[in-house]
């Protein structure tokens, strides 16, 4: 049984991810981005018990570290010189820009990890199959091939290793030869399955006329409430970005990363949008642990 944020209508969930992605891309305030990243970390840990984080933690760390440390060595614009490295000045402005970029990219990747948990292939097809059926099917087939090919490579490597052929041991020539053999088997396997899938779709009459479909999702009262709240918070957050209250100026004058005045108000609105699913998940956890049925 679905519970928490995954129990909401797919259109509502999809709108949340699009709106939050827009705010994370437009907001350039490091305090907000840091807090949003922490919220998304907790959200991913709650939604799938941290499986996605354990799988992608190295990539997240590399992207964060790459943006944070490479940017200051590539951009030397600014007025606040911290030190020189091989004759090149390291600017305080570049460090702030690198930190903002690192926080934004990491937050976006964490948001996509949560998206993959909530927006399943069935929900994606439900949203777009009626409007763009061929595009939706092609997109799902393309996304399906990434994990599918990874699993097949592991299976092929296991079979070839049992026959004494491995792309991980031996000389460079033997490893390259074994690797090409694995790729050849993988491509042959995938092409054969593609032909079988095309024949099956043709036999079932795909594309001959307007197809009917079962609609498993209904728009409920909680979906309407969530959509209205998220619309309001999104509008206020985008307005804060437009006013510059969620944007830290770096050039030509370096602003302080601390918030003041009405910036705190838009900070709360934007975090409210990011943390909406976490509030729903937390409510479900509390109900699960403390609910006592009447005797």
C-alpha positions in Angstrom: 0.0 0.0 0.0 1.4 3.4 -1.0 1.7 6.0 1.7 3.3 9.3 2.2 4.2 11.5 -0.8 4.0 8.6 -3.2 0.3 8.3 -2.5 -0.4 11.7 -4.1 -1.6 12.1 -7.6 1.3 11.9 -10.2 0.4 15.3 -11.6 0.8 16.9 -8.2 4.1 15.1 -7.5 5.5 16.1 -11.0 4.5 19.7 -10.5 6.4 19.7 -7.1 9.6 18.5 -8.7 9.4 20.9 -11.6 8.7 23.9 -9.3 11.4 23.0 -6.8 13.9 22.4 -9.6 13.1 25.9 -10.9 13.7 27.5 -7.5 16.9 25.6 -7.0 18.2 26.8 -10.4 17.2 30.4 -9.9 18.1 30.9 -6.2 21.7 31.8 -5.6 21.6 32.2 -1.8 24.2 29.9 -0.1 22.3 29.6 3.2 19.1 28.6 1.4 20.9 26.1 -0.9 22.7 24.6 2.1 19.5 24.1 4.0 17.6 22.8 0.9 20.4 20.3 0.4 20.1 19.0 4.0 16.3 18.8 3.6 16.7 16.8 0.4 19.3 14.5 2.0 16.8 13.7 4.8 14.0 13.3 2.3 15.9 10.7 0.3 16.8 8.9 3.5 13.2 8.7 4.5 11.7 7.8 1.1 13.8 4.8 0.2 15.8 4.2 3.4 18.9 5.8 1.8 19.3 3.2 -1.0 19.7 5.9 -3.6 22.2 7.8 -1.4 24.3 4.7 -0.9 24.4 4.1 -4.6 25.2 7.6 -5.7 27.1 9.1 -2.7 30.5 9.0 -4.5 29.1 10.9 -7.5 27.5 13.5 -5.2 30.8 14.0 -3.4 32.8 14.3 -6.6 30.4 16.8 -8.1 30.3 18.9 -4.9 34.1 18.8 -4.5 34.7 19.5 -8.2 32.5 22.6 -8.3 33.8 23.8 -4.9 37.6 23.4 -5.6 37.9 23.7 -9.4 35.9 27.0 -9.8 38.4 29.2 -7.7 41.3 28.0 -9.9 39.4 28.8 -13.1 37.9 32.1 -12.3 40.1 35.0 -11.1 37.6 37.9 -11.3 37.0 39.9 -8.2 38.6 42.3 -5.8 39.2 40.2 -2.6 42.5 38.3 -3.1 43.0 35.6 -0.5 46.3 34.1 -1.7 48.3 33.3 -4.8 48.7 29.8 -6.3 51.5 29.5 -8.8 51.1 33.1 -9.6 47.4 33.0 -10.0 45.2 34.9 -7.5 42.5 33.0 -5.6 39.6 35.3 -5.1 37.0 35.2 -2.4 34.3 35.9 -5.0 35.3 32.7 -6.9 35.1 30.6 -3.7 31.6 31.9 -3.1 30.6 31.2 -6.7 32.1 27.7 -6.5 30.2 27.0 -3.3 26.9 28.2 -4.7 27.4 26.1 -7.8 28.3 23.1 -5.8 25.3 23.4 -3.5 22.9 24.0 -6.4 24.1 21.0 -8.4 24.1 18.7 -5.4 20.6 19.8 -4.4 19.4 19.2 -8.0 20.9 15.7 -8.1 19.3 14.9 -4.7 16.0 16.1 -6.1 16.3 13.8 -9.1 17.0 10.9 -6.7 13.8 11.6 -5.0 12.0 12.0 -8.3 13.1 8.5 -9.4 11.6 7.1 -6.2 8.2 8.9 -6.5 7.6 9.2 -10.3 7.7 5.5 -11.3 7.6 4.5 -15.0 3.9 3.8 -14.7 3.2 7.3 -13.4 5.3 8.8 -16.1 3.4 7.0 -18.8 0.1 7.9 -17.1 1.1 11.6 -17.3 2.3 11.8 -20.9 1.0 8.7 -22.8 -2.3 10.4 -23.5 -0.7 13.6 -24.9 2.6 12.4 -26.4 2.3 8.6 -26.6 5.3 7.9 -28.8 7.6 10.4 -27.0 6.6 9.0 -23.6 7.2 5.4 -24.8 10.6 6.3 -26.3 11.7 8.2 -23.2 10.8 5.2 -20.9 12.5 2.7 -23.2 15.6 5.0 -23.3 15.7 5.4 -19.5 15.1 1.7 -19.0 18.2 0.8 -21.0 20.6 2.5 -18.5 20.0 0.1 -15.5 19.2 -2.8 -17.9 22.5 -2.7 -19.7 24.4 -2.4 -16.3 22.7 -5.6 -15.1 23.4 -7.4 -18.3 27.1 -6.5 -18.3 27.3 -8.0 -14.8 25.6 -11.2 -16.0 27.8 -11.5 -19.0 31.0 -10.8 -17.0 30.0 -13.6 -14.6 29.4 -16.1 -17.4 32.6 -15.2 -19.1 34.6 -15.3 -15.9 33.4 -18.9 -15.4 34.9 -19.7 -18.8 38.2 -18.2 -17.9 37.7 -14.9 -19.8 37.9 -11.7 -17.8 38.3 -8.0 -18.6 39.7 -7.3 -15.2 42.8 -9.6 -15.2 45.7 -10.3 -17.5 47.6 -8.2 -19.9 46.2 -5.1 -21.6 45.7 -7.0 -24.8 43.8 -9.8 -23.2 41.6 -7.4 -21.1 40.8 -5.3 -24.3 39.9 -8.5 -26.2 37.7 -9.7 -23.3 36.1 -6.3 -23.1 35.3 -6.2 -26.8 33.8 -9.7 -26.5 31.5 -8.6 -23.6 30.4 -5.5 -25.6 29.7 -7.7 -28.6 27.5 -10.1 -26.6 25.7 -7.1 -24.9 24.9 -5.5 -28.3 23.7 -8.8 -29.8 21.5 -9.5 -26.9 20.0 -6.0 -26.8 19.3 -6.0 -30.6 17.7 -9.4 -30.5 15.4 -8.2 -27.7 14.6 -5.0 -29.6 13.5 -7.0 -32.6 11.3 -9.2 -30.4 9.8 -6.2 -28.7 9.0 -4.5 -32.1 7.4 -7.7 -33.4 5.3 -8.0 -30.2 4.1 -4.4 -30.5 3.2 -4.9 -34.1 1.3 -8.1 -33.3 -0.7 -6.2 -30.6 -1.6 -3.4 -33.0 0.4 -0.6 -31.4 -0.1 2.6 -33.3 -3.0 1.5 -35.4 -5.6 3.7 -33.7 -6.5 5.5 -30.5 -5.8 3.3 -27.6 -7.9 3.0 -24.4 -6.2 2.9 -21.0 -7.1 2.2 -17.4 -6.8 5.3 -15.1 -5.6 4.1 -11.7 -5.2 7.6 -10.2 -7.9 9.9 -9.0 -7.6 13.5 -8.0 -8.5 13.7 -4.3 -9.0 16.5 -1.8 -5.5 16.2 -0.4 -4.1 16.6 -3.9 -6.0 19.8 -4.4 -4.8 21.2 -1.0 -1.2 20.2 -1.7 -1.3 21.7 -5.2 -2.7 25.0 -3.9 -0.1 25.3 -1.2 2.8 24.4 -3.5 1.5 26.9 -6.1 1.4 29.7 -3.5 4.9 28.8 -2.2 6.3 28.5 -5.7 4.9 31.9 -6.7 6.3 33.6 -3.6 9.7 31.9 -4.0 10.0 32.9 -7.7 9.0 36.4 -6.7 11.8 36.4 -4.1 14.3 35.3 -6.8 13.0 38.1 -9.1 13.5 40.7 -6.3 17.0 39.4 -5.6 16.2 38.4 -2.0 17.2 34.8 -2.8 20.2 35.8 -4.8 23.6 36.7 -3.3 25.4 39.2 -5.5 29.1 38.4 -6.1 30.0 40.9 -8.9 30.8 43.8 -8.8 30.2 44.0 -5.1 30.4 41.0 -2.8 27.4 40.8 -0.5 27.2 39.0 2.8 25.8 35.5 2.8 23.8 36.2 5.8 20.1 37.1 5.5 18.5 40.2 6.7 15.1 41.9 6.6 12.5 40.5 4.3 15.0 38.0 2.9 14.2 35.8 5.8 10.5 35.7 4.7 11.3 34.5 1.2 13.8 32.1 2.7 11.0 30.5 4.8 8.7 30.4 1.7 11.3 28.6 -0.5 12.2 26.1 2.2 8.6 25.5 2.8 8.3 24.5 -0.9 11.3 22.2 -0.7 10.3 20.6 2.5 6.6 19.9 1.7 7.2 16.1 0.9 9.3 15.8 4.1 6.5 17.2 6.2 4.1 14.6 4.6 6.6 11.8 5.1 7.2 12.8 8.7 3.5 12.9 9.4 3.1 9.4 8.1 5.9 8.2 10.3 4.4 9.7 13.4 1.0 8.2 12.6 2.6 4.8 12.0 4.4 4.8 15.3 1.9 6.5 17.6 -1.5 5.6 16.2 -3.5 3.4 18.5 -6.7 1.9 17.1 -9.8 2.0 19.3 -10.7 -1.1 21.1 
